[in-house]
Structures are given as C-alpha cells and as structure tokens.
Amino acid sequence: MRPLRPRRRGPPGCPECGGMLLYDSDTKTYTCTGCGRMFTREELSEARRKIFEEIREAMSAEYEDEKEKMYKEYLKWYLSSKKE
Ligand SMILES: [Zn+2]
C-alpha cells in the first residue's frame, strides 16, 4: 500500500517565499534558492513556529465564526418553532 501523503524530502521550503533551501554545512545555514535569504536552523524553526501559530489562530477564528453562526441558526429555529 502506498501512503496517501508522500513525505517531503530534504529541508522544507523558505518561510519567506517557499523556495528551496540549500544547506551549507560550513556555515551551518540554509540559503534560499528563490529569494537568496540565509537562515540558521533556529531562525527556520522560529519562522515555522510563527507560521504555524498564525494558521492555528486563523483556523480557530474561523471555527468560532462557524460556531456562532450555528448557534444563531439554532436560536432562530428554536424561536420560530416555539411560535407555532
Ligand atoms: Zn526564499
């Protein structure tokens, strides 16, 4: 059986532009082939943590919206069914 999601090989993309990162073992830094920026391992994990948090916040905000919408819909339904 093949896995549904193939694992990405090598270092994940640049947090700035999503380009490919090349690791330089001499300077222990990653250089982006897209925008040319250099990142240390720490900078990369920090940048990734930030992105992850932003996504999580955006998703939970959306979820709150959904919940509120559902609650209002329910309230509307509840009130209208009471009238009849
Ligand atoms: Zn880049």
PDB file of the backbone (N, CA, C, O) and the ligand in Angstrom, with CONECT records:
HET     ZN  A 101       1
ATOM      1  N   MET A   1       0.842  -1.211   0.000  1.00  0.00           N
ATOM      2  CA  MET A   1       0.000   0.000   0.000  1.00  0.00           C
ATOM      3  C   MET A   1       0.866   1.246   0.000  1.00  0.00           C
ATOM      4  O   MET A   1       1.863   1.328   0.717  1.00  0.00           O
ATOM      5  N   ARG A   2       0.480   2.189  -0.795  1.00  0.00           N
ATOM      6  CA  ARG A   2       1.219   3.442  -0.835  1.00  0.00           C
ATOM      7  C   ARG A   2       0.657   4.422   0.194  1.00  0.00           C
ATOM      8  O   ARG A   2      -0.557   4.490   0.388  1.00  0.00           O
ATOM      9  N   PRO A   3       1.520   5.168   0.841  1.00  0.00           N
ATOM     10  CA  PRO A   3       0.991   6.196   1.744  1.00  0.00           C
ATOM     11  C   PRO A   3       0.279   7.274   0.953  1.00  0.00           C
ATOM     12  O   PRO A   3       0.697   7.623  -0.151  1.00  0.00           O
ATOM     13  N   LEU A   4      -0.796   7.799   1.515  1.00  0.00           N
ATOM     14  CA  LEU A   4      -1.575   8.797   0.790  1.00  0.00           C
ATOM     15  C   LEU A   4      -0.798  10.092   0.620  1.00  0.00           C
ATOM     16  O   LEU A   4      -0.838  10.722  -0.437  1.00  0.00           O
ATOM     17  N   ARG A   5      -0.095  10.476   1.671  1.00  0.00           N
ATOM     18  CA  ARG A   5       0.658  11.720   1.597  1.00  0.00           C
ATOM     19  C   ARG A   5       2.142  11.418   1.575  1.00  0.00           C
ATOM     20  O   ARG A   5       2.703  11.031   2.600  1.00  0.00           O
ATOM     21  N   PRO A   6       2.787  11.584   0.444  1.00  0.00           N
ATOM     22  CA  PRO A   6       4.227  11.314   0.395  1.00  0.00           C
ATOM     23  C   PRO A   6       4.987  12.324   1.238  1.00  0.00           C
ATOM     24  O   PRO A   6       4.680  13.516   1.243  1.00  0.00           O
ATOM     25  N   ARG A   7       5.978  11.823   1.943  1.00  0.00           N
ATOM     26  CA  ARG A   7       6.767  12.727   2.779  1.00  0.00           C
ATOM     27  C   ARG A   7       7.691  13.570   1.921  1.00  0.00           C
ATOM     28  O   ARG A   7       8.294  13.083   0.965  1.00  0.00           O
ATOM     29  N   ARG A   8       7.794  14.855   2.280  1.00  0.00           N
ATOM     30  CA  ARG A   8       8.703  15.723   1.542  1.00  0.00           C
ATOM     31  C   ARG A   8      10.125  15.417   1.948  1.00  0.00           C
ATOM     32  O   ARG A   8      10.439  15.219   3.122  1.00  0.00           O
ATOM     33  N   ARG A   9      10.961  15.386   0.953  1.00  0.00           N
ATOM     34  CA  ARG A   9      12.367  15.111   1.230  1.00  0.00           C
ATOM     35  C   ARG A   9      13.145  16.395   1.387  1.00  0.00           C
ATOM     36  O   ARG A   9      12.754  17.435   0.856  1.00  0.00           O
ATOM     37  N   GLY A  10      14.232  16.328   2.106  1.00  0.00           N
ATOM     38  CA  GLY A  10      15.099  17.485   2.264  1.00  0.00           C
ATOM     39  C   GLY A  10      14.477  18.532   3.172  1.00  0.00           C
ATOM     40  O   GLY A  10      13.391  18.336   3.717  1.00  0.00           O
ATOM     41  N   PRO A  11      15.175  19.635   3.326  1.00  0.00           N
ATOM     42  CA  PRO A  11      14.659  20.691   4.194  1.00  0.00           C
ATOM     43  C   PRO A  11      13.403  21.299   3.610  1.00  0.00           C
ATOM     44  O   PRO A  11      13.312  21.471   2.395  1.00  0.00           O
ATOM     45  N   PRO A  12      12.431  21.631   4.446  1.00  0.00           N
ATOM     46  CA  PRO A  12      11.214  22.282   3.956  1.00  0.00           C
ATOM     47  C   PRO A  12      11.527  23.665   3.407  1.00  0.00           C
ATOM     48  O   PRO A  12      12.599  24.219   3.653  1.00  0.00           O
ATOM     49  N   GLY A  13      10.586  24.206   2.668  1.00  0.00           N
ATOM     50  CA  GLY A  13      10.826  25.443   1.931  1.00  0.00           C
ATOM     51  C   GLY A  13      11.075  26.674   2.767  1.00  0.00           C
ATOM     52  O   GLY A  13      10.901  26.683   3.986  1.00  0.00           O
ATOM     53  N   CYS A  14      11.490  27.716   2.062  1.00  0.00           N
ATOM     54  CA  CYS A  14      11.800  29.006   2.657  1.00  0.00           C
ATOM     55  C   CYS A  14      10.545  29.617   3.285  1.00  0.00           C
ATOM     56  O   CYS A  14       9.495  29.643   2.642  1.00  0.00           O
ATOM     57  N   PRO A  15      10.629  30.109   4.524  1.00  0.00           N
ATOM     58  CA  PRO A  15       9.454  30.716   5.149  1.00  0.00           C
ATOM     59  C   PRO A  15       9.048  32.033   4.499  1.00  0.00           C
ATOM     60  O   PRO A  15       7.925  32.501   4.687  1.00  0.00           O
ATOM     61  N   GLU A  16       9.955  32.624   3.741  1.00  0.00           N
ATOM     62  CA  GLU A  16       9.657  33.899   3.086  1.00  0.00           C
ATOM     63  C   GLU A  16       8.935  33.706   1.768  1.00  0.00           C
ATOM     64  O   GLU A  16       7.905  34.331   1.511  1.00  0.00           O
ATOM     65  N   CYS A  17       9.490  32.828   0.928  1.00  0.00           N
ATOM     66  CA  CYS A  17       8.936  32.708  -0.420  1.00  0.00           C
ATOM     67  C   CYS A  17       8.571  31.274  -0.786  1.00  0.00           C
ATOM     68  O   CYS A  17       8.018  31.031  -1.859  1.00  0.00           O
ATOM     69  N   GLY A  18       8.876  30.314   0.102  1.00  0.00           N
ATOM     70  CA  GLY A  18       8.541  28.921  -0.177  1.00  0.00           C
ATOM     71  C   GLY A  18       9.519  28.247  -1.114  1.00  0.00           C
ATOM     72  O   GLY A  18       9.288  27.116  -1.542  1.00  0.00           O
ATOM     73  N   GLY A  19      10.618  28.928  -1.441  1.00  0.00           N
ATOM     74  CA  GLY A  19      11.619  28.361  -2.328  1.00  0.00           C
ATOM     75  C   GLY A  19      12.407  27.238  -1.676  1.00  0.00           C
ATOM     76  O   GLY A  19      12.258  26.961  -0.486  1.00  0.00           O
ATOM     77  N   MET A  20      13.232  26.611  -2.462  1.00  0.00           N
ATOM     78  CA  MET A  20      14.021  25.501  -1.950  1.00  0.00           C
ATOM     79  C   MET A  20      15.205  26.019  -1.136  1.00  0.00           C
ATOM     80  O   MET A  20      15.817  27.027  -1.489  1.00  0.00           O
ATOM     81  N   LEU A  21      15.518  25.330  -0.056  1.00  0.00           N
ATOM     82  CA  LEU A  21      16.622  25.747   0.791  1.00  0.00           C
ATOM     83  C   LEU A  21      17.808  24.809   0.606  1.00  0.00           C
ATOM     84  O   LEU A  21      17.663  23.587   0.588  1.00  0.00           O
ATOM     85  N   LEU A  22      18.962  25.403   0.472  1.00  0.00           N
ATOM     86  CA  LEU A  22      20.185  24.616   0.369  1.00  0.00           C
ATOM     87  C   LEU A  22      20.964  24.743   1.668  1.00  0.00           C
ATOM     88  O   LEU A  22      21.181  25.846   2.170  1.00  0.00           O
ATOM     89  N   TYR A  23      21.384  23.600   2.206  1.00  0.00           N
ATOM     90  CA  TYR A  23      22.102  23.625   3.466  1.00  0.00           C
ATOM     91  C   TYR A  23      23.607  23.723   3.219  1.00  0.00           C
ATOM     92  O   TYR A  23      24.170  22.980   2.415  1.00  0.00           O
ATOM     93  N   ASP A  24      24.239  24.651   3.924  1.00  0.00           N
ATOM     94  CA  ASP A  24      25.682  24.786   3.829  1.00  0.00           C
ATOM     95  C   ASP A  24      26.281  24.294   5.133  1.00  0.00           C
ATOM     96  O   ASP A  24      26.114  24.921   6.180  1.00  0.00           O
ATOM     97  N   SER A  25      26.972  23.181   5.066  1.00  0.00           N
ATOM     98  CA  SER A  25      27.473  22.590   6.302  1.00  0.00           C
ATOM     99  C   SER A  25      28.652  23.365   6.885  1.00  0.00           C
ATOM    100  O   SER A  25      28.967  23.206   8.065  1.00  0.00           O
ATOM    101  N   ASP A  26      29.304  24.195   6.084  1.00  0.00           N
ATOM    102  CA  ASP A  26      30.410  25.002   6.597  1.00  0.00           C
ATOM    103  C   ASP A  26      29.908  26.097   7.528  1.00  0.00           C
ATOM    104  O   ASP A  26      30.401  26.264   8.643  1.00  0.00           O
ATOM    105  N   THR A  27      28.907  26.845   7.041  1.00  0.00           N
ATOM    106  CA  THR A  27      28.378  27.947   7.847  1.00  0.00           C
ATOM    107  C   THR A  27      27.164  27.511   8.665  1.00  0.00           C
ATOM    108  O   THR A  27      26.638  28.273   9.476  1.00  0.00           O
ATOM    109  N   LYS A  28      26.725  26.253   8.435  1.00  0.00           N
ATOM    110  CA  LYS A  28      25.550  25.729   9.133  1.00  0.00           C
ATOM    111  C   LYS A  28      24.321  26.619   8.938  1.00  0.00           C
ATOM    112  O   LYS A  28      23.557  26.868   9.871  1.00  0.00           O
ATOM    113  N   THR A  29      24.157  27.081   7.726  1.00  0.00           N
ATOM    114  CA  THR A  29      22.988  27.901   7.411  1.00  0.00           C
ATOM    115  C   THR A  29      22.291  27.349   6.182  1.00  0.00           C
ATOM    116  O   THR A  29      22.866  26.603   5.389  1.00  0.00           O
ATOM    117  N   TYR A  30      21.039  27.741   6.053  1.00  0.00           N
ATOM    118  CA  TYR A  30      20.266  27.385   4.880  1.00  0.00           C
ATOM    119  C   TYR A  30      20.147  28.618   3.991  1.00  0.00           C
ATOM    120  O   TYR A  30      19.835  29.707   4.474  1.00  0.00           O
ATOM    121  N   THR A  31      20.392  28.451   2.713  1.00  0.00           N
ATOM    122  CA  THR A  31      20.242  29.557   1.775  1.00  0.00           C
ATOM    123  C   THR A  31      19.106  29.230   0.822  1.00  0.00           C
ATOM    124  O   THR A  31      19.029  28.134   0.267  1.00  0.00           O
ATOM    125  N   CYS A  32      18.228  30.203   0.645  1.00  0.00           N
ATOM    126  CA  CYS A  32      17.080  30.001  -0.236  1.00  0.00           C
ATOM    127  C   CYS A  32      17.505  30.192  -1.684  1.00  0.00           C
ATOM    128  O   CYS A  32      18.182  31.163  -2.023  1.00  0.00           O
ATOM    129  N   THR A  33      17.100  29.257  -2.530  1.00  0.00           N
ATOM    130  CA  THR A  33      17.419  29.387  -3.951  1.00  0.00           C
ATOM    131  C   THR A  33      16.448  30.331  -4.640  1.00  0.00           C
ATOM    132  O   THR A  33      16.683  30.746  -5.775  1.00  0.00           O
ATOM    133  N   GLY A  34      15.350  30.677  -3.956  1.00  0.00           N
ATOM    134  CA  GLY A  34      14.346  31.564  -4.544  1.00  0.00           C
ATOM    135  C   GLY A  34      14.676  33.028  -4.308  1.00  0.00           C
ATOM    136  O   GLY A  34      14.821  33.797  -5.258  1.00  0.00           O
ATOM    137  N   CYS A  35      14.795  33.420  -3.026  1.00  0.00           N
ATOM    138  CA  CYS A  35      14.993  34.831  -2.711  1.00  0.00           C
ATOM    139  C   CYS A  35      16.403  35.126  -2.204  1.00  0.00           C
ATOM    140  O   CYS A  35      16.759  36.288  -2.010  1.00  0.00           O
ATOM    141  N   GLY A  36      17.200  34.096  -1.990  1.00  0.00           N
ATOM    142  CA  GLY A  36      18.594  34.301  -1.616  1.00  0.00           C
ATOM    143  C   GLY A  36      18.820  34.599  -0.140  1.00  0.00           C
ATOM    144  O   GLY A  36      19.942  34.902   0.267  1.00  0.00           O
ATOM    145  N   ARG A  37      17.771  34.516   0.658  1.00  0.00           N
ATOM    146  CA  ARG A  37      17.932  34.788   2.083  1.00  0.00           C
ATOM    147  C   ARG A  37      18.611  33.630   2.786  1.00  0.00           C
ATOM    148  O   ARG A  37      18.495  32.473   2.382  1.00  0.00           O
ATOM    149  N   MET A  38      19.325  33.972   3.853  1.00  0.00           N
ATOM    150  CA  MET A  38      20.004  32.937   4.627  1.00  0.00           C
ATOM    151  C   MET A  38      19.328  32.763   5.976  1.00  0.00           C
ATOM    152  O   MET A  38      18.934  33.739   6.614  1.00  0.00           O
ATOM    153  N   PHE A  39      19.197  31.524   6.401  1.00  0.00           N
ATOM    154  CA  PHE A  39      18.562  31.234   7.672  1.00  0.00           C
ATOM    155  C   PHE A  39      19.423  30.260   8.469  1.00  0.00           C
ATOM    156  O   PHE A  39      20.015  29.331   7.921  1.00  0.00           O
ATOM    157  N   THR A  40      19.474  30.496   9.761  1.00  0.00           N
ATOM    158  CA  THR A  40      20.063  29.485  10.623  1.00  0.00           C
ATOM    159  C   THR A  40      18.961  28.490  10.967  1.00  0.00           C
ATOM    160  O   THR A  40      17.784  28.729  10.694  1.00  0.00           O
ATOM    161  N   ARG A  41      19.353  27.384  11.562  1.00  0.00           N
ATOM    162  CA  ARG A  41      18.389  26.375  11.940  1.00  0.00           C
ATOM    163  C   ARG A  41      17.359  26.960  12.929  1.00  0.00           C
ATOM    164  O   ARG A  41      16.167  26.663  12.863  1.00  0.00           O
ATOM    165  N   GLU A  42      17.868  27.804  13.848  1.00  0.00           N
ATOM    166  CA  GLU A  42      16.995  28.419  14.846  1.00  0.00           C
ATOM    167  C   GLU A  42      15.989  29.367  14.198  1.00  0.00           C
ATOM    168  O   GLU A  42      14.804  29.372  14.530  1.00  0.00           O
ATOM    169  N   GLU A  43      16.497  30.166  13.268  1.00  0.00           N
ATOM    170  CA  GLU A  43      15.609  31.108  12.584  1.00  0.00           C
ATOM    171  C   GLU A  43      14.511  30.361  11.824  1.00  0.00           C
ATOM    172  O   GLU A  43      13.359  30.792  11.788  1.00  0.00           O
ATOM    173  N   LEU A  44      14.883  29.258  11.233  1.00  0.00           N
ATOM    174  CA  LEU A  44      13.911  28.491  10.470  1.00  0.00           C
ATOM    175  C   LEU A  44      12.830  27.924  11.369  1.00  0.00           C
ATOM    176  O   LEU A  44      11.645  28.007  11.047  1.00  0.00           O
ATOM    177  N   SER A  45      13.230  27.349  12.496  1.00  0.00           N
ATOM    178  CA  SER A  45      12.215  26.747  13.359  1.00  0.00           C
ATOM    179  C   SER A  45      11.358  27.822  13.997  1.00  0.00           C
ATOM    180  O   SER A  45      10.171  27.611  14.247  1.00  0.00           O
ATOM    181  N   GLU A  46      11.961  28.986  14.263  1.00  0.00           N
ATOM    182  CA  GLU A  46      11.188  30.098  14.812  1.00  0.00           C
ATOM    183  C   GLU A  46      10.172  30.600  13.786  1.00  0.00           C
ATOM    184  O   GLU A  46       9.011  30.845  14.114  1.00  0.00           O
ATOM    185  N   ALA A  47      10.621  30.750  12.551  1.00  0.00           N
ATOM    186  CA  ALA A  47       9.735  31.224  11.491  1.00  0.00           C
ATOM    187  C   ALA A  47       8.602  30.237  11.272  1.00  0.00           C
ATOM    188  O   ALA A  47       7.457  30.626  11.044  1.00  0.00           O
ATOM    189  N   ARG A  48       8.937  28.957  11.344  1.00  0.00           N
ATOM    190  CA  ARG A  48       7.919  27.943  11.111  1.00  0.00           C
ATOM    191  C   ARG A  48       6.898  27.920  12.248  1.00  0.00           C
ATOM    192  O   ARG A  48       5.706  27.702  12.036  1.00  0.00           O
ATOM    193  N   ARG A  49       7.406  28.153  13.465  1.00  0.00           N
ATOM    194  CA  ARG A  49       6.513  28.170  14.620  1.00  0.00           C
ATOM    195  C   ARG A  49       5.513  29.327  14.476  1.00  0.00           C
ATOM    196  O   ARG A  49       4.329  29.181  14.781  1.00  0.00           O
ATOM    197  N   LYS A  50       6.007  30.466  14.011  1.00  0.00           N
ATOM    198  CA  LYS A  50       5.146  31.633  13.832  1.00  0.00           C
ATOM    199  C   LYS A  50       4.069  31.360  12.796  1.00  0.00           C
ATOM    200  O   LYS A  50       2.894  31.665  13.002  1.00  0.00           O
ATOM    201  N   ILE A  51       4.495  30.774  11.670  1.00  0.00           N
ATOM    202  CA  ILE A  51       3.535  30.461  10.611  1.00  0.00           C
ATOM    203  C   ILE A  51       2.473  29.510  11.128  1.00  0.00           C
ATOM    204  O   ILE A  51       1.282  29.679  10.866  1.00  0.00           O
ATOM    205  N   PHE A  52       2.923  28.511  11.864  1.00  0.00           N
ATOM    206  CA  PHE A  52       2.008  27.522  12.409  1.00  0.00           C
ATOM    207  C   PHE A  52       0.999  28.190  13.339  1.00  0.00           C
ATOM    208  O   PHE A  52      -0.193  27.887  13.298  1.00  0.00           O
ATOM    209  N   GLU A  53       1.491  29.107  14.181  1.00  0.00           N
ATOM    210  CA  GLU A  53       0.599  29.791  15.111  1.00  0.00           C
ATOM    211  C   GLU A  53      -0.407  30.663  14.378  1.00  0.00           C
ATOM    212  O   GLU A  53      -1.577  30.730  14.755  1.00  0.00           O
ATOM    213  N   GLU A  54       0.059  31.335  13.320  1.00  0.00           N
ATOM    214  CA  GLU A  54      -0.847  32.171  12.543  1.00  0.00           C
ATOM    215  C   GLU A  54      -1.950  31.336  11.923  1.00  0.00           C
ATOM    216  O   GLU A  54      -3.120  31.718  11.942  1.00  0.00           O
ATOM    217  N   ILE A  55      -1.568  30.192  11.374  1.00  0.00           N
ATOM    218  CA  ILE A  55      -2.557  29.309  10.757  1.00  0.00           C
ATOM    219  C   ILE A  55      -3.553  28.838  11.813  1.00  0.00           C
ATOM    220  O   ILE A  55      -4.761  28.810  11.580  1.00  0.00           O
ATOM    221  N   ARG A  56      -3.025  28.470  12.972  1.00  0.00           N
ATOM    222  CA  ARG A  56      -3.892  27.969  14.026  1.00  0.00           C
ATOM    223  C   ARG A  56      -4.865  29.051  14.486  1.00  0.00           C
ATOM    224  O   ARG A  56      -6.042  28.780  14.728  1.00  0.00           O
ATOM    225  N   GLU A  57      -4.363  30.275  14.604  1.00  0.00           N
ATOM    226  CA  GLU A  57      -5.228  31.372  15.016  1.00  0.00           C
ATOM    227  C   GLU A  57      -6.311  31.630  13.976  1.00  0.00           C
ATOM    228  O   GLU A  57      -7.484  31.810  14.305  1.00  0.00           O
ATOM    229  N   ALA A  58      -5.892  31.643  12.716  1.00  0.00           N
ATOM    230  CA  ALA A  58      -6.851  31.887  11.636  1.00  0.00           C
ATOM    231  C   ALA A  58      -7.912  30.802  11.625  1.00  0.00           C
ATOM    232  O   ALA A  58      -9.096  31.084  11.440  1.00  0.00           O
ATOM    233  N   MET A  59      -7.485  29.557  11.825  1.00  0.00           N
ATOM    234  CA  MET A  59      -8.422  28.450  11.797  1.00  0.00           C
ATOM    235  C   MET A  59      -9.380  28.509  12.976  1.00  0.00           C
ATOM    236  O   MET A  59     -10.574  28.251  12.824  1.00  0.00           O
ATOM    237  N   SER A  60      -8.861  28.849  14.149  1.00  0.00           N
ATOM    238  CA  SER A  60      -9.739  28.862  15.313  1.00  0.00           C
ATOM    239  C   SER A  60     -10.704  30.040  15.239  1.00  0.00           C
ATOM    240  O   SER A  60     -11.832  29.958  15.726  1.00  0.00           O
ATOM    241  N   ALA A  61     -10.248  31.152  14.618  1.00  0.00           N
ATOM    242  CA  ALA A  61     -11.143  32.289  14.434  1.00  0.00           C
ATOM    243  C   ALA A  61     -12.290  31.899  13.521  1.00  0.00           C
ATOM    244  O   ALA A  61     -13.443  32.255  13.768  1.00  0.00           O
ATOM    245  N   GLU A  62     -11.966  31.164  12.464  1.00  0.00           N
ATOM    246  CA  GLU A  62     -12.971  30.695  11.543  1.00  0.00           C
ATOM    247  C   GLU A  62     -13.944  29.763  12.248  1.00  0.00           C
ATOM    248  O   GLU A  62     -15.155  29.811  12.030  1.00  0.00           O
ATOM    249  N   TYR A  63     -13.386  28.925  13.090  1.00  0.00           N
ATOM    250  CA  TYR A  63     -14.186  27.954  13.809  1.00  0.00           C
ATOM    251  C   TYR A  63     -15.158  28.665  14.739  1.00  0.00           C
ATOM    252  O   TYR A  63     -16.322  28.278  14.847  1.00  0.00           O
ATOM    253  N   GLU A  64     -14.673  29.715  15.415  1.00  0.00           N
ATOM    254  CA  GLU A  64     -15.541  30.489  16.302  1.00  0.00           C
ATOM    255  C   GLU A  64     -16.692  31.097  15.512  1.00  0.00           C
ATOM    256  O   GLU A  64     -17.836  31.101  15.965  1.00  0.00           O
ATOM    257  N   ASP A  65     -16.378  31.608  14.331  1.00  0.00           N
ATOM    258  CA  ASP A  65     -17.409  32.168  13.478  1.00  0.00           C
ATOM    259  C   ASP A  65     -18.476  31.137  13.157  1.00  0.00           C
ATOM    260  O   ASP A  65     -19.674  31.405  13.248  1.00  0.00           O
ATOM    261  N   GLU A  66     -18.011  29.940  12.775  1.00  0.00           N
ATOM    262  CA  GLU A  66     -18.929  28.858  12.444  1.00  0.00           C
ATOM    263  C   GLU A  66     -19.832  28.530  13.620  1.00  0.00           C
ATOM    264  O   GLU A  66     -21.039  28.344  13.464  1.00  0.00           O
ATOM    265  N   LYS A  67     -19.237  28.464  14.783  1.00  0.00           N
ATOM    266  CA  LYS A  67     -19.967  28.101  15.986  1.00  0.00           C
ATOM    267  C   LYS A  67     -21.046  29.140  16.283  1.00  0.00           C
ATOM    268  O   LYS A  67     -22.179  28.815  16.639  1.00  0.00           O
ATOM    269  N   GLU A  68     -20.647  30.409  16.121  1.00  0.00           N
ATOM    270  CA  GLU A  68     -21.592  31.472  16.398  1.00  0.00           C
ATOM    271  C   GLU A  68     -22.746  31.440  15.403  1.00  0.00           C
ATOM    272  O   GLU A  68     -23.906  31.644  15.759  1.00  0.00           O
ATOM    273  N   LYS A  69     -22.397  31.178  14.148  1.00  0.00           N
ATOM    274  CA  LYS A  69     -23.405  31.100  13.104  1.00  0.00           C
ATOM    275  C   LYS A  69     -24.391  29.968  13.399  1.00  0.00           C
ATOM    276  O   LYS A  69     -25.606  30.129  13.290  1.00  0.00           O
ATOM    277  N   MET A  70     -23.829  28.825  13.775  1.00  0.00           N
ATOM    278  CA  MET A  70     -24.663  27.672  14.076  1.00  0.00           C
ATOM    279  C   MET A  70     -25.564  27.959  15.265  1.00  0.00           C
ATOM    280  O   MET A  70     -26.733  27.575  15.284  1.00  0.00           O
ATOM    281  N   TYR A  71     -25.013  28.626  16.239  1.00  0.00           N
ATOM    282  CA  TYR A  71     -25.777  28.954  17.433  1.00  0.00           C
ATOM    283  C   TYR A  71     -26.938  29.881  17.087  1.00  0.00           C
ATOM    284  O   TYR A  71     -28.059  29.705  17.566  1.00  0.00           O
ATOM    285  N   LYS A  72     -26.643  30.880  16.237  1.00  0.00           N
ATOM    286  CA  LYS A  72     -27.691  31.816  15.835  1.00  0.00           C
ATOM    287  C   LYS A  72     -28.771  31.116  15.028  1.00  0.00           C
ATOM    288  O   LYS A  72     -29.964  31.360  15.209  1.00  0.00           O
ATOM    289  N   GLU A  73     -28.325  30.231  14.125  1.00  0.00           N
ATOM    290  CA  GLU A  73     -29.278  29.471  13.329  1.00  0.00           C
ATOM    291  C   GLU A  73     -30.182  28.652  14.236  1.00  0.00           C
ATOM    292  O   GLU A  73     -31.398  28.593  14.055  1.00  0.00           O
ATOM    293  N   TYR A  74     -29.562  28.038  15.192  1.00  0.00           N
ATOM    294  CA  TYR A  74     -30.291  27.197  16.130  1.00  0.00           C
ATOM    295  C   TYR A  74     -31.289  28.027  16.919  1.00  0.00           C
ATOM    296  O   TYR A  74     -32.433  27.621  17.123  1.00  0.00           O
ATOM    297  N   LEU A  75     -30.840  29.201  17.359  1.00  0.00           N
ATOM    298  CA  LEU A  75     -31.683  30.090  18.134  1.00  0.00           C
ATOM    299  C   LEU A  75     -32.898  30.520  17.311  1.00  0.00           C
ATOM    300  O   LEU A  75     -34.027  30.561  17.800  1.00  0.00           O
ATOM    301  N   LYS A  76     -32.620  30.842  16.035  1.00  0.00           N
ATOM    302  CA  LYS A  76     -33.687  31.257  15.143  1.00  0.00           C
ATOM    303  C   LYS A  76     -34.715  30.133  14.992  1.00  0.00           C
ATOM    304  O   LYS A  76     -35.926  30.341  15.062  1.00  0.00           O
ATOM    305  N   TRP A  77     -34.170  28.936  14.783  1.00  0.00           N
ATOM    306  CA  TRP A  77     -35.029  27.781  14.602  1.00  0.00           C
ATOM    307  C   TRP A  77     -35.831  27.510  15.871  1.00  0.00           C
ATOM    308  O   TRP A  77     -37.019  27.190  15.821  1.00  0.00           O
ATOM    309  N   TYR A  78     -35.171  27.641  16.977  1.00  0.00           N
ATOM    310  CA  TYR A  78     -35.790  27.365  18.264  1.00  0.00           C
ATOM    311  C   TYR A  78     -36.932  28.347  18.527  1.00  0.00           C
ATOM    312  O   TYR A  78     -38.017  27.961  18.961  1.00  0.00           O
ATOM    313  N   LEU A  79     -36.659  29.628  18.253  1.00  0.00           N
ATOM    314  CA  LEU A  79     -37.669  30.640  18.491  1.00  0.00           C
ATOM    315  C   LEU A  79     -38.848  30.497  17.554  1.00  0.00           C
ATOM    316  O   LEU A  79     -39.998  30.676  17.955  1.00  0.00           O
ATOM    317  N   SER A  80     -38.557  30.168  16.286  1.00  0.00           N
ATOM    318  CA  SER A  80     -39.652  30.054  15.316  1.00  0.00           C
ATOM    319  C   SER A  80     -40.480  28.808  15.574  1.00  0.00           C
ATOM    320  O   SER A  80     -41.687  28.805  15.332  1.00  0.00           O
ATOM    321  N   SER A  81     -39.856  27.766  16.053  1.00  0.00           N
ATOM    322  CA  SER A  81     -40.611  26.543  16.328  1.00  0.00           C
ATOM    323  C   SER A  81     -41.465  26.706  17.578  1.00  0.00           C
ATOM    324  O   SER A  81     -42.468  26.016  17.760  1.00  0.00           O
ATOM    325  N   LYS A  82     -41.057  27.614  18.417  1.00  0.00           N
ATOM    326  CA  LYS A  82     -41.808  27.864  19.633  1.00  0.00           C
ATOM    327  C   LYS A  82     -43.112  28.607  19.337  1.00  0.00           C
ATOM    328  O   LYS A  82     -44.139  28.426  19.992  1.00  0.00           O
ATOM    329  N   LYS A  83     -43.007  29.452  18.313  1.00  0.00           N
ATOM    330  CA  LYS A  83     -44.168  30.279  17.969  1.00  0.00           C
ATOM    331  C   LYS A  83     -45.321  29.455  17.450  1.00  0.00           C
ATOM    332  O   LYS A  83     -46.490  29.747  17.702  1.00  0.00           O
ATOM    333  N   GLU A  84     -44.964  28.424  16.721  1.00  0.00           N
ATOM    334  CA  GLU A  84     -46.014  27.645  16.058  1.00  0.00           C
ATOM    335  C   GLU A  84     -46.801  26.767  17.017  1.00  0.00           C
ATOM    336  O   GLU A  84     -47.715  26.057  16.597  1.00  0.00           O
TER     337      GLU A  84
HETATM  338 ZN    ZN A 101      13.075  32.421  -0.174  1.00  0.00          ZN2+
END
